[in-house]
Amino acid sequence: MMDQDVSIPLSEDLVLLNLEAHHFQEVIQRMADHLLTHGYVKSTYPQAVLKREQQFPTALPTPIPVSFPHTDVSHCLRPAIAVGVLRHPVKFGFMGDPTQQLDVRVVFMLSVTRPEYQVKTLQKLIDLCQEAENIERILNASVAREVVKVLSALFEPATSTTVEASEETGANSWARREAVIRHPVGLHARPAALFVKTAAKYPCEIQVARADQPDRRVSAKSILSVLGLGIKAGERIIIETRGEQHDAALRALMGLIESNFGEEENASHE
């Protein structure tokens, strides 16, 4: 069952099984052209997706690596999710670091007509892809209908593994700060990757949570966990640190947020 506020129909016509390609540009071009042919996107969409993927790659190290190419809503006509099941792994850039690559097996290409749907849809897809069994079922599908069946649970409420807060006090207690995420895409894509990359520089424990769900704490060093929080622009987060260099880590993360992730003025929508 889908969230009432997100409506993205699933169509067997948008499932491409045994997709043969040698590089990510070819995968994106073929899938984007498919969406264009079926009337879901504008003629500007294929080039826009390719350009964005080159600048802000979307591959994630889920148990079986996947990628989520997409672009600004201005290039989309109707909501859709196209699925490319690759015959052979194709290298896509790792989200937040184009110098690293992952061997991707399944590609989910999005056509989203409302900005707030983009983050929600990606969050649900990431939740789905963290279970290797889901991707294996897609890879083993012999007909498009089987892929749609896997995705039919896409917007069902998902349970998340959380990090419990410690009640310890003294030298080993948690330092805590709150901040508002101002970047247009929220704590997603490039901002999320920068946040995790900064957190990973420090040996201390670092947790992050939504201010409206303070008990749902996740590791700030896990890109999948941070993306799973679905933090949107204007929402408040809680950052907690504990251990060696925890003060420096907290200052670095707060500084990153206050600089709007290096885009202090006119942060562009990714």
N, C-alpha and C positions, 0 to 999 in steps of 0.2 A: 504494500500500500504506500502511495506517495504522500509526502508532506502536503498539506492543503495549500501552502503558500508557494509550492514549487511544482510546476506541471511541465514535465519533459517527456513526451511520448516516446515509446520504444518501438522501433520498426525493424522488421526482418530485412527490409530493403536496404537498410543502412549498415548491415553486417557484411563485411568482406572477409570471407574465409580463405585460408591458404594464399594470402597476399604475398606475392613475390616481389621483392625489392632489394636493392643493393646498398642504399644509403637513405638516411632519414628524409632528405629532400624529396626523394622519389615517393616515399610513403605518404608524406604530407600532401604532395601534389595530387596523387591519385585519390586520396580520401577526400580532400577539399573539393576536387572536381566532381566527385560522386555526390557530395552535399549540394553543390551548385546545380548539377544536372537534375536533382530531385526537388529543386526549388526552395531549399532551406536557407540559402545564403546568397549574398550579392556577388557580383562578378569580381569585386575587390577582395573577397574573402581569401581565396587561395594564396595570393601574394602576401596579404596581411598576416596570415598564420605562419607562413614560412619565415617572414622577416622577424616576427616576434620570437619564434622558436630559436632562431639563430642568436638573438640578443638575450633572451631569457628562456633557456632550455627547461623542459618540464619532466624529464625522466626521474623516477624515484626508485630507491633501492628496496622496494617491497620484496617479499620472499621470491617472487618471480618478477623481475623488473618490468615496469610499465611506463607509459608516457601519456601526457594529457595536453596535446597541442590545442590552443585556442587563441582568440584575439578579441579585440574590443567589440562590444555589442553593436556598434554602428555598422558593422559589416554583415550582420545577421538578420534574417527575415523571420524565421520560425525556429522555436526551440527544438533541438535534436541532439542525439548522441550517436555518432558513427563509431563503429568498432572495427578495427583492423586486426585480424589474427594473422600474424606473420609466419610464413612457411619456415623461414630461417631468422635467427636473431639479427637485429639491425642496431647499430650503435647510435644512441641518442645522447645529447649532452645532459649531464647531471644538473638538476635544478640548483641554481645559485652558483655554479662553477662550470662554465663551458669548457674548461681545460680537461675535465674528467668526463668519461663516457661510460654508459651502461649498455649491456646487451639486452635490448628490449624485445619482448615477445608479443605483447598486446598493446595496441594504441587506442585510446579513447579520444576522439576529436569532438569538441563541443561547439554547438551553435546556441548561444544564449542571448536572449533579447532584453534581459533586465540585469543590470550590474549586480544586484544583490543575489541573483540566482547563481552567478558564476562561482562565488566562494562556496555557497551551500552545495552545489552540485559536485564541485571538486572534493569537498570534504567527505561527501557520501561515497564517491568513487574511491577515495583513498582508504576509507574504512573497509570497503568491500575488498580492495586489493591487498590489504594486510593479511588476509587469510589465503594462504597458498592454494587451498582446495578450490576456492572460487575461480582463480585464474587457470588452474589445471582443468576444470570443467569447461572453461571457455576454449582452451587450447585443444581439448579432445572433442569438441563439438563437431559433428558431421554435417549438421544443417543449421541454418541461421536461427531457427526456432529455439534450439537448445541454448544459444547465447542469450537470446532475449529472456528466456526463463531464468537464467542466472541473474540477469540484471533487473528482473522484476522486483527483487527485494531491495533494490538500490536505495530507496528512501525510507525503508523501515528503520525505526529507532535502533541505534547500535549501542552496545555496551562498550565502555572504554576502560582500559586499565589505568588506574590512577596511582599516584604516589602519595602515601599518607603523610601528613604533616607530623613533625616531631614535636613533642611537648617538652623537650629538654630545655634547660635554661643555662645561663652562664656562658663560658667560653665556647661551648658547642651549640649554642642556640641559633635560631634562624634570624637573619637580618631580612627585613621586609620593606619593599617600596611599591607604590602604585604609580601607574602611568597611563596616559591616554594614547592610543595608537591613532595618529593623524593621517598616515599615508592612505591615498585613495583605495588601494587594494587591501588595506588592513594588514594583518600579520600573515601574509600569504606570498607565494612566489618569491621575488627577490628580497623583500623585507624579512620574510621568515628565514630564508637561507642565510642572510647576513646576521640575523639574531642568533641562529644556531651556531654559525661559524665563530661568532664572538664568544659565545658561552663556552665553546669547546676549547678555547685557549686557556681556560683556568681549571686548576685541579679540584676546586671545591664542588660541592653539590649545588645545583641550581634547579629550582622548580619554577614553573610558571602556571598561572591559572587565570581564568576569566574572573573578573571581580564579582560578577553576578552568580558564579558557581565556584566559590572559594575552596570547596572541598574536593574539586576535581583538578588535582595538581598533576602535572606531567613533567617529565625531564625536559629542560630547556636545551639539552644537547641532542635531542632526537627530532629530526626534521618531520618525520611522520607524526609524532606526538603533537608537535607544535601546530602543524597544519590541521590536525584533527580537532583542535579547539575551535576552529572557524571564527577567528577574531576579525571583525570587520572595522572599517574606518569609523572613528568616533567612540569605539568601545574601550573600556578600561581593563587593564590587566594587573595582576599581582605578581611580583618577582620576589623570590626568596632565595637566599644564599646561605651556605654554612660550610665552614672548614677553611682550609688554607687559601689565602688570597680572596676570601669571599667579599671583602670590602671593595677591592679593585674590580672584581667581576661585576658587582652591583653598579659601580660608577660607570664602567664601560658600557653596560647594557642600557642604563638610563641615558647616557650620553648619545648612544646610537639612536634611541627613540626621540630624544629632544632635537637631534639634528634631522629628524624625519628620514632616517636611514640614508643620510648623505644627500638628501634632496630638500634642503631647507625652504626653497622657494619653487613654486610651480611644479610640484611632484607630478610627473606624468602618469596617466593610467596605464598599467601594464596589461 
